[in-house]
Amino acid sequence: MSIIVNVDVMLAKRKMSSGELAEKVGITQANLSILKTGKAKAVRFSTLDALCKALDCQPGDILEYRE
């Protein structure tokens, strides 16, 4: 099972930089990079909430499940 993180896709759709998103969400660029590359072991709901607000999207737009 794999959870795919589509933050890059949403950034491209919103024409937003990683640095801008990290600032809006309140996380470091290093932590955003870990999330974007799929290396994160967990995501806090508060971080997911902030990502959804900043990107004007739903959690399902960011996280995807593939077998």
Gaussian input, Z-matrix of N, CA and C with variables (Angstrom, degrees):
# hf/3-21g

backbone

0 1
 N
 C     1     B1
 C     2     B2     1     A1
 N     3     B3     2     A2     1     D1
 C     4     B4     3     A3     2     D2
 C     5     B5     4     A4     3     D3
 N     6     B6     5     A5     4     D4
 C     7     B7     6     A6     5     D5
 C     8     B8     7     A7     6     D6
 N     9     B9     8     A8     7     D7
 C    10    B10     9     A9     8     D8
 C    11    B11    10    A10     9     D9
 N    12    B12    11    A11    10    D10
 C    13    B13    12    A12    11    D11
 C    14    B14    13    A13    12    D12
 N    15    B15    14    A14    13    D13
 C    16    B16    15    A15    14    D14
 C    17    B17    16    A16    15    D15
 N    18    B18    17    A17    16    D16
 C    19    B19    18    A18    17    D17
 C    20    B20    19    A19    18    D18
 N    21    B21    20    A20    19    D19
 C    22    B22    21    A21    20    D20
 C    23    B23    22    A22    21    D21
 N    24    B24    23    A23    22    D22
 C    25    B25    24    A24    23    D23
 C    26    B26    25    A25    24    D24
 N    27    B27    26    A26    25    D25
 C    28    B28    27    A27    26    D26
 C    29    B29    28    A28    27    D27
 N    30    B30    29    A29    28    D28
 C    31    B31    30    A30    29    D29
 C    32    B32    31    A31    30    D30
 N    33    B33    32    A32    31    D31
 C    34    B34    33    A33    32    D32
 C    35    B35    34    A34    33    D33
 N    36    B36    35    A35    34    D34
 C    37    B37    36    A36    35    D35
 C    38    B38    37    A37    36    D36
 N    39    B39    38    A38    37    D37
 C    40    B40    39    A39    38    D38
 C    41    B41    40    A40    39    D39
 N    42    B42    41    A41    40    D40
 C    43    B43    42    A42    41    D41
 C    44    B44    43    A43    42    D42
 N    45    B45    44    A44    43    D43
 C    46    B46    45    A45    44    D44
 C    47    B47    46    A46    45    D45
 N    48    B48    47    A47    46    D46
 C    49    B49    48    A48    47    D47
 C    50    B50    49    A49    48    D48
 N    51    B51    50    A50    49    D49
 C    52    B52    51    A51    50    D50
 C    53    B53    52    A52    51    D51
 N    54    B54    53    A53    52    D52
 C    55    B55    54    A54    53    D53
 C    56    B56    55    A55    54    D54
 N    57    B57    56    A56    55    D55
 C    58    B58    57    A57    56    D56
 C    59    B59    58    A58    57    D57
 N    60    B60    59    A59    58    D58
 C    61    B61    60    A60    59    D59
 C    62    B62    61    A61    60    D60
 N    63    B63    62    A62    61    D61
 C    64    B64    63    A63    62    D62
 C    65    B65    64    A64    63    D63
 N    66    B66    65    A65    64    D64
 C    67    B67    66    A66    65    D65
 C    68    B68    67    A67    66    D66
 N    69    B69    68    A68    67    D67
 C    70    B70    69    A69    68    D68
 C    71    B71    70    A70    69    D69
 N    72    B72    71    A71    70    D70
 C    73    B73    72    A72    71    D71
 C    74    B74    73    A73    72    D72
 N    75    B75    74    A74    73    D73
 C    76    B76    75    A75    74    D74
 C    77    B77    76    A76    75    D75
 N    78    B78    77    A77    76    D76
 C    79    B79    78    A78    77    D77
 C    80    B80    79    A79    78    D78
 N    81    B81    80    A80    79    D79
 C    82    B82    81    A81    80    D80
 C    83    B83    82    A82    81    D81
 N    84    B84    83    A83    82    D82
 C    85    B85    84    A84    83    D83
 C    86    B86    85    A85    84    D84
 N    87    B87    86    A86    85    D85
 C    88    B88    87    A87    86    D86
 C    89    B89    88    A88    87    D87
 N    90    B90    89    A89    88    D88
 C    91    B91    90    A90    89    D89
 C    92    B92    91    A91    90    D90
 N    93    B93    92    A92    91    D91
 C    94    B94    93    A93    92    D92
 C    95    B95    94    A94    93    D93
 N    96    B96    95    A95    94    D94
 C    97    B97    96    A96    95    D95
 C    98    B98    97    A97    96    D96
 N    99    B99    98    A98    97    D97
 C   100   B100    99    A99    98    D98
 C   101   B101   100   A100    99    D99
 N   102   B102   101   A101   100   D100
 C   103   B103   102   A102   101   D101
 C   104   B104   103   A103   102   D102
 N   105   B105   104   A104   103   D103
 C   106   B106   105   A105   104   D104
 C   107   B107   106   A106   105   D105
 N   108   B108   107   A107   106   D106
 C   109   B109   108   A108   107   D107
 C   110   B110   109   A109   108   D108
 N   111   B111   110   A110   109   D109
 C   112   B112   111   A111   110   D110
 C   113   B113   112   A112   111   D111
 N   114   B114   113   A113   112   D112
 C   115   B115   114   A114   113   D113
 C   116   B116   115   A115   114   D114
 N   117   B117   116   A116   115   D115
 C   118   B118   117   A117   116   D116
 C   119   B119   118   A118   117   D117
 N   120   B120   119   A119   118   D118
 C   121   B121   120   A120   119   D119
 C   122   B122   121   A121   120   D120
 N   123   B123   122   A122   121   D121
 C   124   B124   123   A123   122   D122
 C   125   B125   124   A124   123   D123
 N   126   B126   125   A125   124   D124
 C   127   B127   126   A126   125   D125
 C   128   B128   127   A127   126   D126
 N   129   B129   128   A128   127   D127
 C   130   B130   129   A129   128   D128
 C   131   B131   130   A130   129   D129
 N   132   B132   131   A131   130   D130
 C   133   B133   132   A132   131   D131
 C   134   B134   133   A133   132   D132
 N   135   B135   134   A134   133   D133
 C   136   B136   135   A135   134   D134
 C   137   B137   136   A136   135   D135
 N   138   B138   137   A137   136   D136
 C   139   B139   138   A138   137   D137
 C   140   B140   139   A139   138   D138
 N   141   B141   140   A140   139   D139
 C   142   B142   141   A141   140   D140
 C   143   B143   142   A142   141   D141
 N   144   B144   143   A143   142   D142
 C   145   B145   144   A144   143   D143
 C   146   B146   145   A145   144   D144
 N   147   B147   146   A146   145   D145
 C   148   B148   147   A147   146   D146
 C   149   B149   148   A148   147   D147
 N   150   B150   149   A149   148   D148
 C   151   B151   150   A150   149   D149
 C   152   B152   151   A151   150   D150
 N   153   B153   152   A152   151   D151
 C   154   B154   153   A153   152   D152
 C   155   B155   154   A154   153   D153
 N   156   B156   155   A155   154   D154
 C   157   B157   156   A156   155   D155
 C   158   B158   157   A157   156   D156
 N   159   B159   158   A158   157   D157
 C   160   B160   159   A159   158   D158
 C   161   B161   160   A160   159   D159
 N   162   B162   161   A161   160   D160
 C   163   B163   162   A162   161   D161
 C   164   B164   163   A163   162   D162
 N   165   B165   164   A164   163   D163
 C   166   B166   165   A165   164   D164
 C   167   B167   166   A166   165   D165
 N   168   B168   167   A167   166   D166
 C   169   B169   168   A168   167   D167
 C   170   B170   169   A169   168   D168
 N   171   B171   170   A170   169   D169
 C   172   B172   171   A171   170   D170
 C   173   B173   172   A172   171   D171
 N   174   B174   173   A173   172   D172
 C   175   B175   174   A174   173   D173
 C   176   B176   175   A175   174   D174
 N   177   B177   176   A176   175   D175
 C   178   B178   177   A177   176   D176
 C   179   B179   178   A178   177   D177
 N   180   B180   179   A179   178   D178
 C   181   B181   180   A180   179   D179
 C   182   B182   181   A181   180   D180
 N   183   B183   182   A182   181   D181
 C   184   B184   183   A183   182   D182
 C   185   B185   184   A184   183   D183
 N   186   B186   185   A185   184   D184
 C   187   B187   186   A186   185   D185
 C   188   B188   187   A187   186   D186
 N   189   B189   188   A188   187   D187
 C   190   B190   189   A189   188   D188
 C   191   B191   190   A190   189   D189
 N   192   B192   191   A191   190   D190
 C   193   B193   192   A192   191   D191
 C   194   B194   193   A193   192   D192
 N   195   B195   194   A194   193   D193
 C   196   B196   195   A195   194   D194
 C   197   B197   196   A196   195   D195
 N   198   B198   197   A197   196   D196
 C   199   B199   198   A198   197   D197
 C   200   B200   199   A199   198   D198

   B1=1.4472
   B2=1.5178
   B3=1.3087
   B4=1.4572
   B5=1.5158
   B6=1.2926
   B7=1.4566
   B8=1.5252
   B9=1.3100
   B10=1.4649
   B11=1.5237
   B12=1.3300
   B13=1.4580
   B14=1.5235
   B15=1.3220
   B16=1.4652
   B17=1.5295
   B18=1.3174
   B19=1.4613
   B20=1.5287
   B21=1.3322
   B22=1.4664
   B23=1.5225
   B24=1.3277
   B25=1.4641
   B26=1.5228
   B27=1.3331
   B28=1.4668
   B29=1.5250
   B30=1.3274
   B31=1.4690
   B32=1.5263
   B33=1.3251
   B34=1.4631
   B35=1.5301
   B36=1.3229
   B37=1.4690
   B38=1.5218
   B39=1.3268
   B40=1.4660
   B41=1.5312
   B42=1.3300
   B43=1.4782
   B44=1.5295
   B45=1.3308
   B46=1.4586
   B47=1.5252
   B48=1.3140
   B49=1.4673
   B50=1.5189
   B51=1.3229
   B52=1.4657
   B53=1.5193
   B54=1.3185
   B55=1.4596
   B56=1.5157
   B57=1.3176
   B58=1.4660
   B59=1.5279
   B60=1.3419
   B61=1.4588
   B62=1.5244
   B63=1.3236
   B64=1.4687
   B65=1.5277
   B66=1.3187
   B67=1.4620
   B68=1.5302
   B69=1.3368
   B70=1.4683
   B71=1.5230
   B72=1.3313
   B73=1.4635
   B74=1.5239
   B75=1.3299
   B76=1.4571
   B77=1.5126
   B78=1.3471
   B79=1.4603
   B80=1.5188
   B81=1.3173
   B82=1.4611
   B83=1.5300
   B84=1.3183
   B85=1.4635
   B86=1.5190
   B87=1.3332
   B88=1.4709
   B89=1.5310
   B90=1.3347
   B91=1.4666
   B92=1.5283
   B93=1.3192
   B94=1.4572
   B95=1.5307
   B96=1.3162
   B97=1.4597
   B98=1.5270
   B99=1.3192
   B100=1.4720
   B101=1.5244
   B102=1.3122
   B103=1.4602
   B104=1.5251
   B105=1.3236
   B106=1.4719
   B107=1.5225
   B108=1.3134
   B109=1.4630
   B110=1.5253
   B111=1.3243
   B112=1.4593
   B113=1.5115
   B114=1.3264
   B115=1.4610
   B116=1.5242
   B117=1.3297
   B118=1.4645
   B119=1.5276
   B120=1.3147
   B121=1.4632
   B122=1.5204
   B123=1.3334
   B124=1.4654
   B125=1.5164
   B126=1.3344
   B127=1.4617
   B128=1.5149
   B129=1.2998
   B130=1.4659
   B131=1.5202
   B132=1.3257
   B133=1.4624
   B134=1.5244
   B135=1.3222
   B136=1.4644
   B137=1.5256
   B138=1.3408
   B139=1.4600
   B140=1.5194
   B141=1.3244
   B142=1.4578
   B143=1.5257
   B144=1.3170
   B145=1.4601
   B146=1.5282
   B147=1.3259
   B148=1.4665
   B149=1.5291
   B150=1.3374
   B151=1.4700
   B152=1.5267
   B153=1.3293
   B154=1.4657
   B155=1.5223
   B156=1.3269
   B157=1.4644
   B158=1.5208
   B159=1.3278
   B160=1.4630
   B161=1.5288
   B162=1.3375
   B163=1.4687
   B164=1.5306
   B165=1.3328
   B166=1.4652
   B167=1.5264
   B168=1.3427
   B169=1.4584
   B170=1.5189
   B171=1.3073
   B172=1.4610
   B173=1.5339
   B174=1.3431
   B175=1.4731
   B176=1.5328
   B177=1.3217
   B178=1.4603
   B179=1.5170
   B180=1.3297
   B181=1.4642
   B182=1.5256
   B183=1.3307
   B184=1.4593
   B185=1.5213
   B186=1.3261
   B187=1.4639
   B188=1.5228
   B189=1.3319
   B190=1.4538
   B191=1.5210
   B192=1.3168
   B193=1.4669
   B194=1.5152
   B195=1.3374
   B196=1.4692
   B197=1.5176
   B198=1.3305
   B199=1.4664
   B200=1.5001
   A1=109.67
   A2=114.86
   A3=119.78
   A4=110.37
   A5=114.87
   A6=121.26
   A7=106.10
   A8=115.85
   A9=122.04
   A10=108.14
   A11=116.29
   A12=121.82
   A13=107.80
   A14=115.73
   A15=121.82
   A16=112.92
   A17=117.44
   A18=120.22
   A19=110.06
   A20=117.74
   A21=120.47
   A22=111.93
   A23=116.31
   A24=121.18
   A25=110.22
   A26=115.83
   A27=119.87
   A28=111.14
   A29=117.47
   A30=120.24
   A31=110.57
   A32=116.34
   A33=120.37
   A34=110.77
   A35=117.02
   A36=120.88
   A37=111.32
   A38=116.60
   A39=120.86
   A40=112.33
   A41=116.25
   A42=122.17
   A43=110.41
   A44=114.15
   A45=122.02
   A46=108.64
   A47=116.86
   A48=120.73
   A49=109.82
   A50=115.76
   A51=121.37
   A52=110.80
   A53=116.25
   A54=120.73
   A55=112.07
   A56=116.33
   A57=121.15
   A58=110.48
   A59=116.55
   A60=120.44
   A61=110.86
   A62=117.02
   A63=120.74
   A64=110.52
   A65=116.81
   A66=120.89
   A67=111.36
   A68=117.01
   A69=120.81
   A70=112.01
   A71=116.18
   A72=121.02
   A73=111.42
   A74=117.03
   A75=120.63
   A76=113.42
   A77=116.53
   A78=121.41
   A79=108.67
   A80=115.96
   A81=119.32
   A82=109.78
   A83=115.68
   A84=119.61
   A85=110.67
   A86=116.84
   A87=120.48
   A88=110.55
   A89=117.07
   A90=119.85
   A91=110.91
   A92=117.54
   A93=120.18
   A94=110.02
   A95=117.17
   A96=121.51
   A97=110.90
   A98=117.48
   A99=121.91
   A100=109.74
   A101=115.87
   A102=120.75
   A103=111.03
   A104=116.69
   A105=121.48
   A106=112.77
   A107=116.90
   A108=120.42
   A109=112.81
   A110=116.81
   A111=120.45
   A112=113.75
   A113=117.72
   A114=121.17
   A115=112.90
   A116=116.78
   A117=120.78
   A118=109.47
   A119=116.70
   A120=122.30
   A121=110.94
   A122=116.72
   A123=121.32
   A124=108.71
   A125=114.90
   A126=121.47
   A127=106.95
   A128=116.76
   A129=120.51
   A130=109.08
   A131=115.94
   A132=119.59
   A133=110.77
   A134=117.49
   A135=119.99
   A136=110.87
   A137=117.19
   A138=121.02
   A139=110.37
   A140=117.40
   A141=121.39
   A142=110.31
   A143=117.09
   A144=122.04
   A145=110.42
   A146=117.04
   A147=121.56
   A148=111.32
   A149=116.95
   A150=120.50
   A151=110.55
   A152=116.16
   A153=120.29
   A154=111.62
   A155=116.95
   A156=120.23
   A157=111.03
   A158=116.85
   A159=121.32
   A160=111.86
   A161=116.54
   A162=120.47
   A163=112.47
   A164=116.79
   A165=122.62
   A166=110.32
   A167=114.88
   A168=120.12
   A169=110.51
   A170=116.30
   A171=123.98
   A172=109.02
   A173=118.10
   A174=120.07
   A175=112.46
   A176=117.80
   A177=121.37
   A178=113.75
   A179=117.24
   A180=120.81
   A181=110.65
   A182=116.33
   A183=122.11
   A184=111.67
   A185=116.82
   A186=121.45
   A187=110.32
   A188=115.77
   A189=121.85
   A190=108.65
   A191=116.71
   A192=122.27
   A193=109.67
   A194=116.19
   A195=122.20
   A196=108.87
   A197=116.22
   A198=119.76
   A199=110.95
   D1=145.26
   D2=-179.09
   D3=-139.57
   D4=134.97
   D5=171.61
   D6=-101.91
   D7=121.81
   D8=-179.92
   D9=-99.77
   D10=132.48
   D11=178.70
   D12=-103.00
   D13=118.73
   D14=-174.93
   D15=-103.31
   D16=38.13
   D17=179.55
   D18=-64.08
   D19=-40.46
   D20=179.54
   D21=-59.35
   D22=-40.63
   D23=179.00
   D24=-62.10
   D25=-45.30
   D26=-179.11
   D27=-68.25
   D28=-36.39
   D29=176.55
   D30=-61.45
   D31=-43.63
   D32=179.85
   D33=-64.88
   D34=-41.97
   D35=179.34
   D36=-63.49
   D37=-35.53
   D38=-177.96
   D39=-91.76
   D40=-2.63
   D41=-177.98
   D42=51.89
   D43=51.68
   D44=-177.24
   D45=-121.97
   D46=145.51
   D47=178.18
   D48=-86.30
   D49=159.98
   D50=177.34
   D51=-61.40
   D52=-40.87
   D53=179.61
   D54=-62.06
   D55=-41.91
   D56=178.86
   D57=-64.21
   D58=-42.97
   D59=179.17
   D60=-64.59
   D61=-45.66
   D62=179.79
   D63=-57.62
   D64=-41.74
   D65=179.33
   D66=-65.30
   D67=-44.80
   D68=-179.94
   D69=-64.42
   D70=-37.11
   D71=-177.29
   D72=-81.14
   D73=-28.11
   D74=-179.17
   D75=87.57
   D76=31.24
   D77=174.99
   D78=-123.15
   D79=163.68
   D80=179.81
   D81=-76.05
   D82=158.52
   D83=176.58
   D84=-64.06
   D85=-32.09
   D86=178.06
   D87=-64.03
   D88=-43.57
   D89=179.32
   D90=-68.76
   D91=-36.19
   D92=176.57
   D93=-64.82
   D94=-38.48
   D95=178.26
   D96=-63.47
   D97=-41.67
   D98=177.69
   D99=-61.09
   D100=-41.81
   D101=178.64
   D102=-66.02
   D103=-45.70
   D104=-177.91
   D105=-63.08
   D106=-35.39
   D107=-177.45
   D108=-83.74
   D109=-3.28
   D110=178.73
   D111=79.86
   D112=14.39
   D113=-178.67
   D114=-89.10
   D115=-6.24
   D116=-179.81
   D117=-70.56
   D118=139.02
   D119=178.39
   D120=-87.95
   D121=-21.50
   D122=-178.15
   D123=-156.89
   D124=159.22
   D125=175.14
   D126=-132.96
   D127=126.32
   D128=177.17
   D129=-69.04
   D130=144.98
   D131=176.89
   D132=-61.31
   D133=-33.98
   D134=179.17
   D135=-65.56
   D136=-36.04
   D137=176.74
   D138=-70.40
   D139=-43.24
   D140=177.58
   D141=-61.63
   D142=-41.19
   D143=177.07
   D144=-60.26
   D145=-46.86
   D146=-179.66
   D147=-64.80
   D148=-38.92
   D149=177.06
   D150=-62.50
   D151=-44.64
   D152=179.95
   D153=-63.54
   D154=-39.98
   D155=177.66
   D156=-65.24
   D157=-46.27
   D158=-177.17
   D159=-66.74
   D160=-35.04
   D161=-177.25
   D162=-97.60
   D163=-1.27
   D164=-179.12
   D165=51.04
   D166=59.73
   D167=-177.26
   D168=-146.09
   D169=-178.96
   D170=177.44
   D171=-102.52
   D172=157.00
   D173=178.19
   D174=-54.94
   D175=-35.05
   D176=178.98
   D177=-67.02
   D178=-18.15
   D179=175.32
   D180=-76.33
   D181=-24.10
   D182=-177.26
   D183=-96.84
   D184=-42.28
   D185=-176.61
   D186=-109.04
   D187=137.13
   D188=-178.50
   D189=-138.52
   D190=142.05
   D191=177.92
   D192=-105.29
   D193=131.10
   D194=174.53
   D195=-134.08
   D196=137.37
   D197=176.28
   D198=-79.27

